[in-house]
């Protein structure tokens, strides 16, 4: 009877833990990406300020500093075909953002891309004079803290399962002892 009770408890608690911990693990990965995207949005605003100063040397030094963390890659694409940053080259999305003068967010391989045209003031609203800031936010890899969080969730699940089994064993003993005593009469 004790073994059957422990089997039922193990199956029940295991299913509940699985139903809770798997979505929580997926949610943590999604949260990590959203966190990177929100930090990248702040970086875009700061980069716009630096780019509006029109000094490519300052922009280069600034981009080296913010690209060091590896969570995102920021590049400034100038309308004359030059760029500052690790990801040179324009595509149709960059040209469209420059032409329309509107920021856009797109999904790209391995993450999300922000494209923000930067008005340099005066008559620079013309697409031919507008640089575009491109920030590619990389999806968090398992080595970015996600793996550790999943291990903590797994350990928590195992501790909860072990606790439930200990309680089931104690409960089973409390049922079996009186029945054993009754059988001895």
Rosetta blueprint (number, residue, H / E / L):
1 X L
2 X H
3 X H
4 X H
5 X H
6 X H
7 X H
8 X H
9 X H
10 X H
11 X H
12 X H
13 X H
14 X H
15 X H
16 X H
17 X H
18 X H
19 X H
20 X H
21 X H
22 X H
23 X H
24 X H
25 X H
26 X H
27 X H
28 X H
29 X H
30 X H
31 X H
32 X H
33 X H
34 X H
35 X H
36 X H
37 X H
38 X H
39 X H
40 X H
41 X H
42 X H
43 X H
44 X H
45 X H
46 X H
47 X H
48 X H
49 X H
50 X H
51 X H
52 X L
53 X L
54 X L
55 X L
56 X H
57 X H
58 X H
59 X H
60 X H
61 X H
62 X H
63 X H
64 X H
65 X H
66 X H
67 X H
68 X H
69 X H
70 X L
71 X L
72 X E
73 X E
74 X E
75 X E
76 X E
77 X E
78 X L
79 X L
80 X L
81 X L
82 X L
83 X E
84 X E
85 X E
86 X L
87 X L
88 X L
89 X L
90 X L
91 X L
92 X H
93 X H
94 X H
95 X H
96 X H
97 X H
98 X H
99 X H
100 X H
101 X L
102 X L
103 X L
104 X E
105 X E
106 X E
107 X E
108 X E
109 X L
110 X L
111 X E
112 X E
113 X E
114 X E
115 X E
116 X E
117 X E
118 X E
119 X L
120 X L
121 X L
122 X L
123 X L
124 X L
125 X L
126 X L
127 X H
128 X H
129 X H
130 X L
131 X E
132 X E
133 X E
134 X E
135 X E
136 X E
137 X E
138 X E
139 X L
140 X L
141 X L
142 X H
143 X H
144 X H
145 X L
146 X H
147 X H
148 X H
149 X H
150 X H
151 X H
152 X H
153 X H
154 X H
155 X H
156 X H
157 X H
158 X H
159 X H
160 X H
161 X H
162 X H
163 X H
164 X H
165 X H
166 X H
167 X H
168 X H
169 X H
170 X H
171 X H
172 X H
173 X H
174 X H
175 X H
176 X H
177 X H
178 X H
179 X H
180 X H
181 X H
182 X H
183 X H
184 X H
185 X L
